[in-house]
């Protein structure tokens, strides 16, 4: 993307270590905009972006002035065009994005255009981290067994990605077994200040990005502005389209004090998540400030920034300061880059120091770090924090609510001399980008394991234990500290470098456990150091899923049951039969700091990342196709040519009303993208399982829905097929079912019957519809099922945007109306009018509800197409169609 006109004449030169860099000066801009020194740091990044790309078309001087005037009311309704420096992908969302790019190339050819027009214009990094599963665990060979299975299962996908790496410019792939994309981003890919050469001059500007994973926000802990978008938005961004957004409100969270003994960064982030969810920060930036930041490490900041999706914010931003510079240097960044970051941040007023005036925020909250206490979150939402002291009583109450007062049932386990009980911990997983990026909690977990082993404690035999670090550096420092040996002795052997349990890749429990749990209806638990614990995500068998720090994961594996009070009940007995309590095995902050001081070195980062794009031998041996367009294989069950561009014309049509629509689902509050998008395992008796069986795939080789996101036949069959979703149209039935002419059947089957009748469909829902991971298939599957509109009380940010990006109309109830107040049963016929005359952002849409008894009710719905760009995306049938037509017509 070429630089703009620079109407305000803000381009200046910065000299650092004998090198000259051009940059767009905020100090010069303030001569026109007025004093902007107390603008939130995150908005200064947006302002610089507008200065750099001002062209009097997509970015105007008035847009820039709107940023300057934000300080008057600390909010704005101004829509701006924002262009991130780069795009980050993981393989679950990256594969379908590359499939779409390949399909766009094919469509370009079919319409007589040049396929070379379809290429990323912004740098793209795809990190393969979502495919490894915990099939093997608790042994020295677990890692290699899981790697072997990963490559065996995903050969087609990996060959496709290797084709994409060769076929597309500006596209890099970090191979499997390297780490989690967000941790690789923080430890290596992110630069804080980005540079590029243009006409012989080096331009310096803030490193910014969008990513196809909601936890892209982790990099905000390193002062890099970034957030998650759907794959379709990311594809548009990499193809040169700006991210259209309203200048956000910014909520400041002031940190004071320091953490007390015995608490962890996990406890802190769960506390912050609870506070910010309660305040309400959806669609807003959160920025952290205050003297308490001086007592947080960069890893602590990254832990907090990572969970912005869980507290609902677009991002959780930390400004550049001395800790940023220390971390960049420690992790082996180029010394010239480190010097540039410090000089640039100071020149731009983006450098945080405790004695400088605080920024001005839309609203401010405050947290004294010393008030944080040991915590978990669950049993099914990350914002539901529970103090460790209350976890046992809360778990007992949850179990009783599900099964009644008697929770003493023991289920016999075939072939075992023990049974299972309500509350038993079946999965204890140290996993996910949130926590395995933080040496303090991983070393803490290792020390808990060491102390426990030395006292003679063992993990309960029914617990599936696993350790899946976010980068190979973790293995280096745990081994150097001698702690990996103790983790291994307790069953926390390395199972892979990837997301694993946090994204549902926990692997199956043993058959005898599944039989016992299902037969007796046991309410059993998982404890994981992840960021997501939505229903049905972690495992089909675990009903209670708790997020916890890595040391607590080890502790609960030893305890074996969540109804034990870890602060007062013994975890087990030592070699002499004496009771051992949590306090006996919990390390002090000083112990953790001492181990970190000698075990973690800069050389580890330099060594591990020196060949980050090479990958293991298994990766290097993959054979792949060549050529500008992909040679689609009709027999593939992993990668198929998607139907999105079939029959596409070179010009967009107009808008049209929706008439005679029928409800496909009527859903409650807090429907997540895990409920909507296919995720986790594929059941043999599901529509997706039936499709694979028909294509001669054995159930043992089904893999996960996430791994098959490149095949729309599988994905549309799995849309709304979550085992825990509850469609109010089919009372008393849990899972992905709907009705067609009074007959209950899988959602996919009902949708296909309606499609055969040429009947459009709608979905009704409640509050925060689409919360959770930024799954583009939650929108793609919705479209492919024939759903024209989604009508709810409120949307989560990314999913609303993705619906528009796939040409699905997002509508919101007004005036306190709900599906309940309207008594929606699913038997109605829905007509949506006023659309054919044209859509304007935030307009009303007329909705006519016709009931079986002949009665009719007319209401108004709020159209949640929020910007002028989104109107165009919807008119074209989706954002990719819009981009493709523009590129086609530019080529002409």
Secondary structure, 3 states (H helix, E strand, C coil): CCCCCCCCCCEEEEEECCEEEEEECHHHHHHHHCCCCCCCHHHHHHHHHHHHHCCCCCCCHHHHHHHHHHHHHCCCCCEEEECCCEEEEEHHHHHHHHHHHHHHHHHHHHCCCCHHHCCCCCEEEEECCCCCCCCCCCCCCHHHHHHHHHHHHCHHHHHHHHHHHHHCCCEEEECCCCECHHHHHHHHHCCCEEEEEECCEEEEEECEEEECCHHHHHHHHHCCEEEECCHHHHHHHHCCCCEEEECCCEEEEEEECCCCCCCCHHHHHHHHHHHHHHHCCCCCEEEEECHHHHHCCHHHHHHHHHCHHHHCCCEEEECECHHHHHHHHHCCCCHHHHHHHHHHHHHCCCECCCCCCCCCCCEEEEEEHHHCCCEEECCCCCCCEEEHHHHHHHHHHHHHHHHCCCCCCEEECCCCCCEEECCEEEEEEECCCCCCCCHHHHHHHHHHHHHHHHHCCCCCCCCEEEECCCEHHHHHHHHHCCHHHHHHHCCCCECCCCCHHHHCCCCCCCHHHHHHHHHHCCCEEEEECCCCCCCCCCCCCEEEEEECCHHHHHHHHHHCECCCCCCCCCCEECCCCCEECHHHHCCCHHHHHHHHHHHCCHHHHHHHCCCCCCCCHHHHCCCCCCCCCCCCCCCCCCCCCCHHHCCCCCCCCCCCCEEEEEEEEECCCCCEHHHHCCCCECCCCCHHHHHHHHCCCCHHHCCECHHHCCCHHHHHHHCCCCCCCCCCCCCCCCCCEEEECCEEEEHHHHHHHHHHCCCCEEEECCCCECECCCCCHHHHHHHHCCEEEEEECCECHHHHHHHHHCCCEEEEECCCCCCCCCCCCCCCEEEEECCCCCCCCCCEEEEEEECCCCCEEEEEEEECCCCHHHHHHHHHCCHHHHHHHHHHHHHC
